[in-house]
Amino acid sequence: MQTSKIVEVDGVFIGAAVLLPEAQGWRFVAADHRADSADGRTAPTLHDAQQLAKRAYFTSRGRALAPCRVGPGWEGKGTPPPTIGPVGNSLDGAPG
């Protein structure tokens, strides 16, 4: 079995660094589309592999998505309903 380490950014799993055989370094395997540019890249150390993955994640154009918000009507009524996608796509059917 190969040795691997989870790579996270702010608690988000973005992929894994896999130790290559015969001390060839570490290969990053992306699990998040925002880190795809680093997928398959190798680095000499675990730290270097984690850094290249994080750099790819933060420089990805997909990181700057449209903000999400909750539809009107929940203010002051406890926990807001869940939302998904861009502004106005509320799971509860409320207009955006």
Secondary structure, 3 states (H helix, E strand, C coil): CCCEEEEEECCEEEEEEEECHHHCCEEEEECCHHHHHHCCCEECCHHHHHHHHHHHHHHCHHHCCCCCCCCCCCCCCCCCCCECCCCCCECCCCCC
